[in-house]
Amino acid sequence: MPQLDPTPWFLILVFSWLVFLVIVPSKVLAHNFPNEPTSHTKQKPQTESWNWPWH
């Protein structure tokens, strides 16, 4: 049963985990957003109660 021979598959497993643990996180952490969200005001907007005509 050649699929149970761990020789080629173990190296594939090791290199794939190496890519996932070393290369991918550095690329994800280096990502920056082109439009950073900024808040224009720190105050809450004033809300008024509605006068319903049927009430």
Beta strands, then each sheet from edge to edge (+ up, - down):
end
